[in-house]
């Protein structure tokens, strides 16, 4: 399963409707598009760390606002494009 599919599956836990997830593009701001709060974002980051077996530092979290940002960071930390 590719990174984006795995990410979308994780994000789905935090949205009220799958329709909102369908509206998420590469450059959409996740918190705004999906209407999730800061606590949910923190939990999502923890889920990402667990799913991809990576550690996301505090300064990196601040830069994770879009799906594209998340994919790039995961790619860099796992050094795999199809994880």
mmCIF file of the N, C-alpha and C atoms, coordinates in Angstrom:
data_MODEL
# 
_entry.id   MODEL 
# 
loop_
_atom_site.group_PDB 
_atom_site.id 
_atom_site.type_symbol 
_atom_site.label_atom_id 
_atom_site.label_alt_id 
_atom_site.label_comp_id 
_atom_site.label_asym_id 
_atom_site.label_entity_id 
_atom_site.label_seq_id 
_atom_site.pdbx_PDB_ins_code 
_atom_site.Cartn_x 
_atom_site.Cartn_y 
_atom_site.Cartn_z 
_atom_site.occupancy 
_atom_site.B_iso_or_equiv 
_atom_site.pdbx_formal_charge 
_atom_site.auth_seq_id 
_atom_site.auth_comp_id 
_atom_site.auth_asym_id 
_atom_site.auth_atom_id 
_atom_site.pdbx_PDB_model_num 
ATOM 1   N N  . UNK A 1 1  ? 0.860   -1.184 0.000  1.00 0.00 ? 1  UNK A N  1 
ATOM 2   C CA . UNK A 1 1  ? 0.000   0.000  0.000  1.00 0.00 ? 1  UNK A CA 1 
ATOM 3   C C  . UNK A 1 1  ? 0.900   1.239  0.000  1.00 0.00 ? 1  UNK A C  1 
ATOM 4   N N  . UNK A 1 2  ? 0.580   2.196  -0.829 1.00 0.00 ? 2  UNK A N  1 
ATOM 5   C CA . UNK A 1 2  ? 1.415   3.390  -0.922 1.00 0.00 ? 2  UNK A CA 1 
ATOM 6   C C  . UNK A 1 2  ? 1.175   4.328  0.262  1.00 0.00 ? 2  UNK A C  1 
ATOM 7   N N  . UNK A 1 3  ? 2.117   5.228  0.459  1.00 0.00 ? 3  UNK A N  1 
ATOM 8   C CA . UNK A 1 3  ? 2.066   6.157  1.592  1.00 0.00 ? 3  UNK A CA 1 
ATOM 9   C C  . UNK A 1 3  ? 0.741   6.904  1.644  1.00 0.00 ? 3  UNK A C  1 
ATOM 10  N N  . UNK A 1 4  ? 0.294   7.451  0.531  1.00 0.00 ? 4  UNK A N  1 
ATOM 11  C CA . UNK A 1 4  ? -0.940  8.248  0.560  1.00 0.00 ? 4  UNK A CA 1 
ATOM 12  C C  . UNK A 1 4  ? -2.143  7.415  0.989  1.00 0.00 ? 4  UNK A C  1 
ATOM 13  N N  . UNK A 1 5  ? -2.247  6.205  0.509  1.00 0.00 ? 5  UNK A N  1 
ATOM 14  C CA . UNK A 1 5  ? -3.372  5.350  0.908  1.00 0.00 ? 5  UNK A CA 1 
ATOM 15  C C  . UNK A 1 5  ? -3.342  5.066  2.402  1.00 0.00 ? 5  UNK A C  1 
ATOM 16  N N  . UNK A 1 6  ? -2.176  4.776  2.907  1.00 0.00 ? 6  UNK A N  1 
ATOM 17  C CA . UNK A 1 6  ? -2.044  4.513  4.342  1.00 0.00 ? 6  UNK A CA 1 
ATOM 18  C C  . UNK A 1 6  ? -2.364  5.751  5.163  1.00 0.00 ? 6  UNK A C  1 
ATOM 19  N N  . UNK A 1 7  ? -1.920  6.907  4.692  1.00 0.00 ? 7  UNK A N  1 
ATOM 20  C CA . UNK A 1 7  ? -2.221  8.170  5.381  1.00 0.00 ? 7  UNK A CA 1 
ATOM 21  C C  . UNK A 1 7  ? -3.718  8.455  5.400  1.00 0.00 ? 7  UNK A C  1 
ATOM 22  N N  . UNK A 1 8  ? -4.358  8.297  4.257  1.00 0.00 ? 8  UNK A N  1 
ATOM 23  C CA . UNK A 1 8  ? -5.798  8.555  4.177  1.00 0.00 ? 8  UNK A CA 1 
ATOM 24  C C  . UNK A 1 8  ? -6.578  7.623  5.100  1.00 0.00 ? 8  UNK A C  1 
ATOM 25  N N  . UNK A 1 9  ? -6.133  6.399  5.220  1.00 0.00 ? 9  UNK A N  1 
ATOM 26  C CA . UNK A 1 9  ? -6.789  5.453  6.122  1.00 0.00 ? 9  UNK A CA 1 
ATOM 27  C C  . UNK A 1 9  ? -6.656  5.926  7.569  1.00 0.00 ? 9  UNK A C  1 
ATOM 28  N N  . UNK A 1 10 ? -5.486  6.420  7.943  1.00 0.00 ? 10 UNK A N  1 
ATOM 29  C CA . UNK A 1 10 ? -5.284  6.952  9.291  1.00 0.00 ? 10 UNK A CA 1 
ATOM 30  C C  . UNK A 1 10 ? -6.130  8.191  9.531  1.00 0.00 ? 10 UNK A C  1 
ATOM 31  N N  . UNK A 1 11 ? -6.150  9.096  8.565  1.00 0.00 ? 11 UNK A N  1 
ATOM 32  C CA . UNK A 1 11 ? -6.883  10.352 8.696  1.00 0.00 ? 11 UNK A CA 1 
ATOM 33  C C  . UNK A 1 11 ? -8.383  10.104 8.829  1.00 0.00 ? 11 UNK A C  1 
ATOM 34  N N  . UNK A 1 12 ? -8.864  9.072  8.185  1.00 0.00 ? 12 UNK A N  1 
ATOM 35  C CA . UNK A 1 12 ? -10.295 8.763  8.190  1.00 0.00 ? 12 UNK A CA 1 
ATOM 36  C C  . UNK A 1 12 ? -10.845 8.607  9.603  1.00 0.00 ? 12 UNK A C  1 
ATOM 37  N N  . UNK A 1 13 ? -10.022 8.171  10.538 1.00 0.00 ? 13 UNK A N  1 
ATOM 38  C CA . UNK A 1 13 ? -10.459 8.024  11.934 1.00 0.00 ? 13 UNK A CA 1 
ATOM 39  C C  . UNK A 1 13 ? -10.863 9.350  12.568 1.00 0.00 ? 13 UNK A C  1 
ATOM 40  N N  . UNK A 1 14 ? -10.372 10.451 12.013 1.00 0.00 ? 14 UNK A N  1 
ATOM 41  C CA . UNK A 1 14 ? -10.554 11.752 12.653 1.00 0.00 ? 14 UNK A CA 1 
ATOM 42  C C  . UNK A 1 14 ? -11.548 12.669 11.949 1.00 0.00 ? 14 UNK A C  1 
ATOM 43  N N  . UNK A 1 15 ? -12.184 12.185 10.906 1.00 0.00 ? 15 UNK A N  1 
ATOM 44  C CA . UNK A 1 15 ? -13.150 13.028 10.184 1.00 0.00 ? 15 UNK A CA 1 
ATOM 45  C C  . UNK A 1 15 ? -14.565 12.528 10.432 1.00 0.00 ? 15 UNK A C  1 
ATOM 46  N N  . UNK A 1 16 ? -15.491 13.441 10.393 1.00 0.00 ? 16 UNK A N  1 
ATOM 47  C CA . UNK A 1 16 ? -16.888 13.102 10.632 1.00 0.00 ? 16 UNK A CA 1 
ATOM 48  C C  . UNK A 1 16 ? -17.506 12.362 9.459  1.00 0.00 ? 16 UNK A C  1 
ATOM 49  N N  . UNK A 1 17 ? -16.986 12.621 8.285  1.00 0.00 ? 17 UNK A N  1 
ATOM 50  C CA . UNK A 1 17 ? -17.579 12.043 7.087  1.00 0.00 ? 17 UNK A CA 1 
ATOM 51  C C  . UNK A 1 17 ? -16.484 11.724 6.072  1.00 0.00 ? 17 UNK A C  1 
ATOM 52  N N  . UNK A 1 18 ? -16.638 10.603 5.393  1.00 0.00 ? 18 UNK A N  1 
ATOM 53  C CA . UNK A 1 18 ? -15.670 10.233 4.361  1.00 0.00 ? 18 UNK A CA 1 
ATOM 54  C C  . UNK A 1 18 ? -15.698 11.242 3.212  1.00 0.00 ? 18 UNK A C  1 
ATOM 55  N N  . UNK A 1 19 ? -16.813 11.946 3.055  1.00 0.00 ? 19 UNK A N  1 
ATOM 56  C CA . UNK A 1 19 ? -16.909 12.977 2.015  1.00 0.00 ? 19 UNK A CA 1 
ATOM 57  C C  . UNK A 1 19 ? -15.864 14.075 2.228  1.00 0.00 ? 19 UNK A C  1 
ATOM 58  N N  . UNK A 1 20 ? -15.611 14.415 3.484  1.00 0.00 ? 20 UNK A N  1 
ATOM 59  C CA . UNK A 1 20 ? -14.589 15.432 3.764  1.00 0.00 ? 20 UNK A CA 1 
ATOM 60  C C  . UNK A 1 20 ? -13.219 14.957 3.301  1.00 0.00 ? 20 UNK A C  1 
ATOM 61  N N  . UNK A 1 21 ? -12.938 13.700 3.512  1.00 0.00 ? 21 UNK A N  1 
ATOM 62  C CA . UNK A 1 21 ? -11.660 13.145 3.085  1.00 0.00 ? 21 UNK A CA 1 
ATOM 63  C C  . UNK A 1 21 ? -11.521 13.172 1.564  1.00 0.00 ? 21 UNK A C  1 
ATOM 64  N N  . UNK A 1 22 ? -12.628 12.980 0.875  1.00 0.00 ? 22 UNK A N  1 
ATOM 65  C CA . UNK A 1 22 ? -12.608 13.043 -0.590 1.00 0.00 ? 22 UNK A CA 1 
ATOM 66  C C  . UNK A 1 22 ? -12.215 14.425 -1.097 1.00 0.00 ? 22 UNK A C  1 
ATOM 67  N N  . UNK A 1 23 ? -12.466 15.458 -0.281 1.00 0.00 ? 23 UNK A N  1 
ATOM 68  C CA . UNK A 1 23 ? -12.142 16.838 -0.662 1.00 0.00 ? 23 UNK A CA 1 
ATOM 69  C C  . UNK A 1 23 ? -10.696 17.216 -0.350 1.00 0.00 ? 23 UNK A C  1 
ATOM 70  N N  . UNK A 1 24 ? -9.950  16.310 0.261  1.00 0.00 ? 24 UNK A N  1 
ATOM 71  C CA . UNK A 1 24 ? -8.577  16.600 0.651  1.00 0.00 ? 24 UNK A CA 1 
ATOM 72  C C  . UNK A 1 24 ? -7.635  16.424 -0.532 1.00 0.00 ? 24 UNK A C  1 
ATOM 73  N N  . UNK A 1 25 ? -7.034  17.531 -0.954 1.00 0.00 ? 25 UNK A N  1 
ATOM 74  C CA . UNK A 1 25 ? -6.055  17.470 -2.044 1.00 0.00 ? 25 UNK A CA 1 
ATOM 75  C C  . UNK A 1 25 ? -4.649  17.528 -1.446 1.00 0.00 ? 25 UNK A C  1 
ATOM 76  N N  . UNK A 1 26 ? -3.669  17.393 -2.282 1.00 0.00 ? 26 UNK A N  1 
ATOM 77  C CA . UNK A 1 26 ? -2.271  17.411 -1.844 1.00 0.00 ? 26 UNK A CA 1 
ATOM 78  C C  . UNK A 1 26 ? -1.929  18.653 -1.020 1.00 0.00 ? 26 UNK A C  1 
ATOM 79  N N  . UNK A 1 27 ? -2.465  19.792 -1.430 1.00 0.00 ? 27 UNK A N  1 
ATOM 80  C CA . UNK A 1 27 ? -2.086  21.058 -0.800 1.00 0.00 ? 27 UNK A CA 1 
ATOM 81  C C  . UNK A 1 27 ? -3.152  21.654 0.106  1.00 0.00 ? 27 UNK A C  1 
ATOM 82  N N  . UNK A 1 28 ? -4.199  20.904 0.380  1.00 0.00 ? 28 UNK A N  1 
ATOM 83  C CA . UNK A 1 28 ? -5.222  21.369 1.310  1.00 0.00 ? 28 UNK A CA 1 
ATOM 84  C C  . UNK A 1 28 ? -4.650  21.367 2.728  1.00 0.00 ? 28 UNK A C  1 
ATOM 85  N N  . UNK A 1 29 ? -5.003  22.381 3.488  1.00 0.00 ? 29 UNK A N  1 
ATOM 86  C CA . UNK A 1 29 ? -4.604  22.411 4.898  1.00 0.00 ? 29 UNK A CA 1 
ATOM 87  C C  . UNK A 1 29 ? -5.514  21.432 5.636  1.00 0.00 ? 29 UNK A C  1 
ATOM 88  N N  . UNK A 1 30 ? -4.919  20.411 6.199  1.00 0.00 ? 30 UNK A N  1 
ATOM 89  C CA . UNK A 1 30 ? -5.685  19.304 6.767  1.00 0.00 ? 30 UNK A CA 1 
ATOM 90  C C  . UNK A 1 30 ? -6.664  19.767 7.837  1.00 0.00 ? 30 UNK A C  1 
ATOM 91  N N  . UNK A 1 31 ? -6.206  20.579 8.785  1.00 0.00 ? 31 UNK A N  1 
ATOM 92  C CA . UNK A 1 31 ? -7.084  21.022 9.869  1.00 0.00 ? 31 UNK A CA 1 
ATOM 93  C C  . UNK A 1 31 ? -8.294  21.782 9.334  1.00 0.00 ? 31 UNK A C  1 
ATOM 94  N N  . UNK A 1 32 ? -8.088  22.596 8.320  1.00 0.00 ? 32 UNK A N  1 
ATOM 95  C CA . UNK A 1 32 ? -9.182  23.399 7.770  1.00 0.00 ? 32 UNK A CA 1 
ATOM 96  C C  . UNK A 1 32 ? -10.118 22.569 6.902  1.00 0.00 ? 32 UNK A C  1 
ATOM 97  N N  . UNK A 1 33 ? -9.559  21.762 6.035  1.00 0.00 ? 33 UNK A N  1 
ATOM 98  C CA . UNK A 1 33 ? -10.360 20.978 5.094  1.00 0.00 ? 33 UNK A CA 1 
ATOM 99  C C  . UNK A 1 33 ? -11.167 19.909 5.810  1.00 0.00 ? 33 UNK A C  1 
ATOM 100 N N  . UNK A 1 34 ? -10.566 19.266 6.790  1.00 0.00 ? 34 UNK A N  1 
ATOM 101 C CA . UNK A 1 34 ? -11.214 18.147 7.465  1.00 0.00 ? 34 UNK A CA 1 
ATOM 102 C C  . UNK A 1 34 ? -11.922 18.547 8.756  1.00 0.00 ? 34 UNK A C  1 
ATOM 103 N N  . UNK A 1 35 ? -11.724 19.792 9.155  1.00 0.00 ? 35 UNK A N  1 
ATOM 104 C CA . UNK A 1 35 ? -12.341 20.327 10.366 1.00 0.00 ? 35 UNK A CA 1 
ATOM 105 C C  . UNK A 1 35 ? -11.992 19.447 11.571 1.00 0.00 ? 35 UNK A C  1 
ATOM 106 N N  . UNK A 1 36 ? -10.706 19.248 11.789 1.00 0.00 ? 36 UNK A N  1 
ATOM 107 C CA . UNK A 1 36 ? -10.265 18.512 12.967 1.00 0.00 ? 36 UNK A CA 1 
ATOM 108 C C  . UNK A 1 36 ? -9.497  19.452 13.880 1.00 0.00 ? 36 UNK A C  1 
ATOM 109 N N  . UNK A 1 37 ? -9.580  19.186 15.169 1.00 0.00 ? 37 UNK A N  1 
ATOM 110 C CA . UNK A 1 37 ? -8.960  20.100 16.132 1.00 0.00 ? 37 UNK A CA 1 
ATOM 111 C C  . UNK A 1 37 ? -7.503  19.716 16.403 1.00 0.00 ? 37 UNK A C  1 
ATOM 112 N N  . UNK A 1 38 ? -6.859  20.518 17.230 1.00 0.00 ? 38 UNK A N  1 
ATOM 113 C CA . UNK A 1 38 ? -5.427  20.333 17.511 1.00 0.00 ? 38 UNK A CA 1 
ATOM 114 C C  . UNK A 1 38 ? -5.152  19.001 18.199 1.00 0.00 ? 38 UNK A C  1 
ATOM 115 N N  . UNK A 1 39 ? -6.014  18.584 19.087 1.00 0.00 ? 39 UNK A N  1 
ATOM 116 C CA . UNK A 1 39 ? -5.828  17.308 19.766 1.00 0.00 ? 39 UNK A CA 1 
ATOM 117 C C  . UNK A 1 39 ? -5.874  16.153 18.762 1.00 0.00 ? 39 UNK A C  1 
ATOM 118 N N  . UNK A 1 40 ? -6.823  16.208 17.842 1.00 0.00 ? 40 UNK A N  1 
ATOM 119 C CA . UNK A 1 40 ? -6.900  15.180 16.804 1.00 0.00 ? 40 UNK A CA 1 
ATOM 120 C C  . UNK A 1 40 ? -5.644  15.172 15.936 1.00 0.00 ? 40 UNK A C  1 
ATOM 121 N N  . UNK A 1 41 ? -5.105  16.350 15.660 1.00 0.00 ? 41 UNK A N  1 
ATOM 122 C CA . UNK A 1 41 ? -3.868  16.414 14.870 1.00 0.00 ? 41 UNK A CA 1 
ATOM 123 C C  . UNK A 1 41 ? -2.715  15.741 15.607 1.00 0.00 ? 41 UNK A C  1 
ATOM 124 N N  . UNK A 1 42 ? -2.643  15.960 16.907 1.00 0.00 ? 42 UNK A N  1 
ATOM 125 C CA . UNK A 1 42 ? -1.589  15.327 17.701 1.00 0.00 ? 42 UNK A CA 1 
ATOM 126 C C  . UNK A 1 42 ? -1.758  13.807 17.677 1.00 0.00 ? 42 UNK A C  1 
ATOM 127 N N  . UNK A 1 43 ? -2.985  13.357 17.836 1.00 0.00 ? 43 UNK A N  1 
ATOM 128 C CA . UNK A 1 43 ? -3.248  11.923 17.802 1.00 0.00 ? 43 UNK A CA 1 
ATOM 129 C C  . UNK A 1 43 ? -2.936  11.343 16.421 1.00 0.00 ? 43 UNK A C  1 
ATOM 130 N N  . UNK A 1 44 ? -3.239  12.095 15.384 1.00 0.00 ? 44 UNK A N  1 
ATOM 131 C CA . UNK A 1 44 ? -2.916  11.666 14.031 1.00 0.00 ? 44 UNK A CA 1 
ATOM 132 C C  . UNK A 1 44 ? -1.404  11.523 13.851 1.00 0.00 ? 44 UNK A C  1 
ATOM 133 N N  . UNK A 1 45 ? -0.647  12.471 14.368 1.00 0.00 ? 45 UNK A N  1 
ATOM 134 C CA . UNK A 1 45 ? 0.818   12.414 14.276 1.00 0.00 ? 45 UNK A CA 1 
ATOM 135 C C  . UNK A 1 45 ? 1.329   11.153 14.989 1.00 0.00 ? 45 UNK A C  1 
ATOM 136 N N  . UNK A 1 46 ? 0.768   10.861 16.139 1.00 0.00 ? 46 UNK A N  1 
ATOM 137 C CA . UNK A 1 46 ? 1.162   9.655  16.881 1.00 0.00 ? 46 UNK A CA 1 
ATOM 138 C C  . UNK A 1 46 ? 0.826   8.402  16.064 1.00 0.00 ? 46 UNK A C  1 
ATOM 139 N N  . UNK A 1 47 ? -0.345  8.402  15.453 1.00 0.00 ? 47 UNK A N  1 
ATOM 140 C CA . UNK A 1 47 ? -0.728  7.272  14.597 1.00 0.00 ? 47 UNK A CA 1 
ATOM 141 C C  . UNK A 1 47 ? 0.223   7.113  13.418 1.00 0.00 ? 47 UNK A C  1 
ATOM 142 N N  . UNK A 1 48 ? 0.648   8.231  12.841 1.00 0.00 ? 48 UNK A N  1 
ATOM 143 C CA . UNK A 1 48 ? 1.586   8.192  11.716 1.00 0.00 ? 48 UNK A CA 1 
ATOM 144 C C  . UNK A 1 48 ? 2.925   7.612  12.178 1.00 0.00 ? 48 UNK A C  1 
ATOM 145 N N  . UNK A 1 49 ? 3.394   8.064  13.334 1.00 0.00 ? 49 UNK A N  1 
ATOM 146 C CA . UNK A 1 49 ? 4.653   7.536  13.863 1.00 0.00 ? 49 UNK A CA 1 
ATOM 147 C C  . UNK A 1 49 ? 4.577   6.017  14.047 1.00 0.00 ? 49 UNK A C  1 
ATOM 148 N N  . UNK A 1 50 ? 3.453   5.558  14.566 1.00 0.00 ? 50 UNK A N  1 
ATOM 149 C CA . UNK A 1 50 ? 3.272   4.129  14.804 1.00 0.00 ? 50 UNK A CA 1 
ATOM 150 C C  . UNK A 1 50 ? 3.171   3.359  13.491 1.00 0.00 ? 50 UNK A C  1 
ATOM 151 N N  . UNK A 1 51 ? 2.322   3.835  12.595 1.00 0.00 ? 51 UNK A N  1 
ATOM 152 C CA . UNK A 1 51 ? 2.093   3.148  11.320 1.00 0.00 ? 51 UNK A CA 1 
ATOM 153 C C  . UNK A 1 51 ? 3.356   3.015  10.487 1.00 0.00 ? 51 UNK A C  1 
ATOM 154 N N  . UNK A 1 52 ? 4.137   4.089  10.433 1.00 0.00 ? 52 UNK A N  1 
ATOM 155 C CA . UNK A 1 52 ? 5.312   4.113  9.569  1.00 0.00 ? 52 UNK A CA 1 
ATOM 156 C C  . UNK A 1 52 ? 6.619   3.839  10.319 1.00 0.00 ? 52 UNK A C  1 
ATOM 157 N N  . UNK A 1 53 ? 6.492   3.603  11.633 1.00 0.00 ? 53 UNK A N  1 
ATOM 158 C CA . UNK A 1 53 ? 7.652   3.308  12.471 1.00 0.00 ? 53 UNK A CA 1 
ATOM 159 C C  . UNK A 1 53 ? 8.730   4.382  12.338 1.00 0.00 ? 53 UNK A C  1 
ATOM 160 N N  . UNK A 1 54 ? 8.291   5.628  12.545 1.00 0.00 ? 54 UNK A N  1 
ATOM 161 C CA . UNK A 1 54 ? 9.197   6.776  12.468 1.00 0.00 ? 54 UNK A CA 1 
ATOM 162 C C  . UNK A 1 54 ? 9.009   7.637  13.723 1.00 0.00 ? 54 UNK A C  1 
ATOM 163 N N  . UNK A 1 55 ? 9.917   8.549  13.927 1.00 0.00 ? 55 UNK A N  1 
ATOM 164 C CA . UNK A 1 55 ? 9.819   9.529  15.009 1.00 0.00 ? 55 UNK A CA 1 
ATOM 165 C C  . UNK A 1 55 ? 9.725   10.897 14.358 1.00 0.00 ? 55 UNK A C  1 
ATOM 166 N N  . UNK A 1 56 ? 8.658   11.633 14.704 1.00 0.00 ? 56 UNK A N  1 
ATOM 167 C CA . UNK A 1 56 ? 8.471   12.986 14.169 1.00 0.00 ? 56 UNK A CA 1 
ATOM 168 C C  . UNK A 1 56 ? 8.785   13.969 15.289 1.00 0.00 ? 56 UNK A C  1 
ATOM 169 N N  . UNK A 1 57 ? 9.790   14.780 15.071 1.00 0.00 ? 57 UNK A N  1 
ATOM 170 C CA . UNK A 1 57 ? 10.231  15.753 16.072 1.00 0.00 ? 57 UNK A CA 1 
ATOM 171 C C  . UNK A 1 57 ? 9.261   16.925 16.161 1.00 0.00 ? 57 UNK A C  1 
ATOM 172 N N  . UNK A 1 58 ? 9.285   17.623 17.299 1.00 0.00 ? 58 UNK A N  1 
ATOM 173 C CA . UNK A 1 58 ? 8.379   18.753 17.513 1.00 0.00 ? 58 UNK A CA 1 
ATOM 174 C C  . UNK A 1 58 ? 8.497   19.810 16.420 1.00 0.00 ? 58 UNK A C  1 
ATOM 175 N N  . UNK A 1 59 ? 9.721   20.127 16.022 1.00 0.00 ? 59 UNK A N  1 
ATOM 176 C CA . UNK A 1 59 ? 9.893   21.155 14.986 1.00 0.00 ? 59 UNK A CA 1 
ATOM 177 C C  . UNK A 1 59 ? 9.363   20.683 13.633 1.00 0.00 ? 59 UNK A C  1 
ATOM 178 N N  . UNK A 1 60 ? 9.295   19.375 13.414 1.00 0.00 ? 60 UNK A N  1 
ATOM 179 C CA . UNK A 1 60 ? 8.749   18.831 12.173 1.00 0.00 ? 60 UNK A CA 1 
ATOM 180 C C  . UNK A 1 60 ? 7.214   18.875 12.192 1.00 0.00 ? 60 UNK A C  1 
ATOM 181 N N  . UNK A 1 61 ? 6.643   18.646 13.348 1.00 0.00 ? 61 UNK A N  1 
ATOM 182 C CA . UNK A 1 61 ? 5.180   18.667 13.488 1.00 0.00 ? 61 UNK A CA 1 
ATOM 183 C C  . UNK A 1 61 ? 4.626   20.010 13.043 1.00 0.00 ? 61 UNK A C  1 
ATOM 184 N N  . UNK A 1 62 ? 5.311   21.073 13.392 1.00 0.00 ? 62 UNK A N  1 
ATOM 185 C CA . UNK A 1 62 ? 4.867   22.426 13.053 1.00 0.00 ? 62 UNK A CA 1 
ATOM 186 C C  . UNK A 1 62 ? 4.754   22.634 11.548 1.00 0.00 ? 62 UNK A C  1 
ATOM 187 N N  . UNK A 1 63 ? 5.490   21.858 10.779 1.00 0.00 ? 63 UNK A N  1 
ATOM 188 C CA . UNK A 1 63 ? 5.486   22.013 9.317  1.00 0.00 ? 63 UNK A CA 1 
ATOM 189 C C  . UNK A 1 63 ? 4.548   21.041 8.613  1.00 0.00 ? 63 UNK A C  1 
ATOM 190 N N  . UNK A 1 64 ? 3.820   20.243 9.361  1.00 0.00 ? 64 UNK A N  1 
ATOM 191 C CA . UNK A 1 64 ? 2.931   19.237 8.760  1.00 0.00 ? 64 UNK A CA 1 
ATOM 192 C C  . UNK A 1 64 ? 1.505   19.767 8.686  1.00 0.00 ? 64 UNK A C  1 
ATOM 193 N N  . UNK A 1 65 ? 1.220   20.541 7.687  1.00 0.00 ? 65 UNK A N  1 
ATOM 194 C CA . UNK A 1 65 ? -0.126  21.088 7.576  1.00 0.00 ? 65 UNK A CA 1 
ATOM 195 C C  . UNK A 1 65 ? -0.914  20.501 6.406  1.00 0.00 ? 65 UNK A C  1 
ATOM 196 N N  . UNK A 1 66 ? -0.225  19.952 5.409  1.00 0.00 ? 66 UNK A N  1 
ATOM 197 C CA . UNK A 1 66 ? -0.915  19.415 4.240  1.00 0.00 ? 66 UNK A CA 1 
ATOM 198 C C  . UNK A 1 66 ? -0.593  17.932 4.057  1.00 0.00 ? 66 UNK A C  1 
ATOM 199 N N  . UNK A 1 67 ? -1.386  17.278 3.257  1.00 0.00 ? 67 UNK A N  1 
ATOM 200 C CA . UNK A 1 67 ? -1.136  15.881 2.921  1.00 0.00 ? 67 UNK A CA 1 
ATOM 201 C C  . UNK A 1 67 ? 0.237   15.741 2.256  1.00 0.00 ? 67 UNK A C  1 
ATOM 202 N N  . UNK A 1 68 ? 0.571   16.667 1.408  1.00 0.00 ? 68 UNK A N  1 
ATOM 203 C CA . UNK A 1 68 ? 1.864   16.664 0.729  1.00 0.00 ? 68 UNK A CA 1 
ATOM 204 C C  . UNK A 1 68 ? 3.016   16.761 1.738  1.00 0.00 ? 68 UNK A C  1 
ATOM 205 N N  . UNK A 1 69 ? 2.872   17.635 2.735  1.00 0.00 ? 69 UNK A N  1 
ATOM 206 C CA . UNK A 1 69 ? 3.899   17.770 3.775  1.00 0.00 ? 69 UNK A CA 1 
ATOM 207 C C  . UNK A 1 69 ? 4.122   16.440 4.491  1.00 0.00 ? 69 UNK A C  1 
ATOM 208 N N  . UNK A 1 70 ? 3.027   15.781 4.820  1.00 0.00 ? 70 UNK A N  1 
ATOM 209 C CA . UNK A 1 70 ? 3.111   14.511 5.539  1.00 0.00 ? 70 UNK A CA 1 
ATOM 210 C C  . UNK A 1 70 ? 3.774   13.435 4.682  1.00 0.00 ? 70 UNK A C  1 
ATOM 211 N N  . UNK A 1 71 ? 3.367   13.355 3.432  1.00 0.00 ? 71 UNK A N  1 
ATOM 212 C CA . UNK A 1 71 ? 3.947   12.354 2.538  1.00 0.00 ? 71 UNK A CA 1 
ATOM 213 C C  . UNK A 1 71 ? 5.447   12.559 2.367  1.00 0.00 ? 71 UNK A C  1 
ATOM 214 N N  . UNK A 1 72 ? 5.865   13.805 2.200  1.00 0.00 ? 72 UNK A N  1 
ATOM 215 C CA . UNK A 1 72 ? 7.288   14.102 2.016  1.00 0.00 ? 72 UNK A CA 1 
ATOM 216 C C  . UNK A 1 72 ? 8.101   13.701 3.241  1.00 0.00 ? 72 UNK A C  1 
ATOM 217 N N  . UNK A 1 73 ? 7.591   14.044 4.421  1.00 0.00 ? 73 UNK A N  1 
ATOM 218 C CA . UNK A 1 73 ? 8.313   13.725 5.641  1.00 0.00 ? 73 UNK A CA 1 
ATOM 219 C C  . UNK A 1 73 ? 8.407   12.208 5.832  1.00 0.00 ? 73 UNK A C  1 
ATOM 220 N N  . UNK A 1 74 ? 7.311   11.517 5.611  1.00 0.00 ? 74 UNK A N  1 
ATOM 221 C CA . UNK A 1 74 ? 7.316   10.057 5.738  1.00 0.00 ? 74 UNK A CA 1 
ATOM 222 C C  . UNK A 1 74 ? 8.297   9.451  4.745  1.00 0.00 ? 74 UNK A C  1 
ATOM 223 N N  . UNK A 1 75 ? 8.272   9.945  3.537  1.00 0.00 ? 75 UNK A N  1 
ATOM 224 C CA . UNK A 1 75 ? 9.185   9.447  2.504  1.00 0.00 ? 75 UNK A CA 1 
ATOM 225 C C  . UNK A 1 75 ? 10.641  9.643  2.947  1.00 0.00 ? 75 UNK A C  1 
ATOM 226 N N  . UNK A 1 76 ? 10.951  10.815 3.459  1.00 0.00 ? 76 UNK A N  1 
ATOM 227 C CA . UNK A 1 76 ? 12.318  11.089 3.911  1.00 0.00 ? 76 UNK A CA 1 
ATOM 228 C C  . UNK A 1 76 ? 12.730  10.197 5.072  1.00 0.00 ? 76 UNK A C  1 
ATOM 229 N N  . UNK A 1 77 ? 11.821  9.994  6.005  1.00 0.00 ? 77 UNK A N  1 
ATOM 230 C CA . UNK A 1 77 ? 12.159  9.227  7.201  1.00 0.00 ? 77 UNK A CA 1 
ATOM 231 C C  . UNK A 1 77 ? 12.181  7.725  6.948  1.00 0.00 ? 77 UNK A C  1 
ATOM 232 N N  . UNK A 1 78 ? 11.425  7.262  5.988  1.00 0.00 ? 78 UNK A N  1 
ATOM 233 C CA . UNK A 1 78 ? 11.418  5.830  5.717  1.00 0.00 ? 78 UNK A CA 1 
ATOM 234 C C  . UNK A 1 78 ? 12.313  5.478  4.536  1.00 0.00 ? 78 UNK A C  1 
ATOM 235 N N  . UNK A 1 79 ? 12.645  6.509  3.760  1.00 0.00 ? 79 UNK A N  1 
ATOM 236 C CA . UNK A 1 79 ? 13.460  6.328  2.553  1.00 0.00 ? 79 UNK A CA 1 
ATOM 237 C C  . UNK A 1 79 ? 12.845  5.293  1.617  1.00 0.00 ? 79 UNK A C  1 
ATOM 238 N N  . UNK A 1 80 ? 11.498  5.265  1.623  1.00 0.00 ? 80 UNK A N  1 
ATOM 239 C CA . UNK A 1 80 ? 10.768  4.367  0.740  1.00 0.00 ? 80 UNK A CA 1 
ATOM 240 C C  . UNK A 1 80 ? 9.631   5.156  0.108  1.00 0.00 ? 80 UNK A C  1 
ATOM 241 N N  . UNK A 1 81 ? 9.428   4.978  -1.146 1.00 0.00 ? 81 UNK A N  1 
ATOM 242 C CA . UNK A 1 81 ? 8.338   5.672  -1.810 1.00 0.00 ? 81 UNK A CA 1 
ATOM 243 C C  . UNK A 1 81 ? 7.033   4.903  -1.838 1.00 0.00 ? 81 UNK A C  1 
ATOM 244 N N  . UNK A 1 82 ? 7.063   3.632  -1.543 1.00 0.00 ? 82 UNK A N  1 
ATOM 245 C CA . UNK A 1 82 ? 5.840   2.822  -1.625 1.00 0.00 ? 82 UNK A CA 1 
ATOM 246 C C  . UNK A 1 82 ? 5.510   2.139  -0.314 1.00 0.00 ? 82 UNK A C  1 
ATOM 247 N N  . UNK A 1 83 ? 6.026   2.648  0.780  1.00 0.00 ? 83 UNK A N  1 
ATOM 248 C CA . UNK A 1 83 ? 5.761   2.063  2.093  1.00 0.00 ? 83 UNK A CA 1 
ATOM 249 C C  . UNK A 1 83 ? 4.288   2.165  2.418  1.00 0.00 ? 83 UNK A C  1 
# 
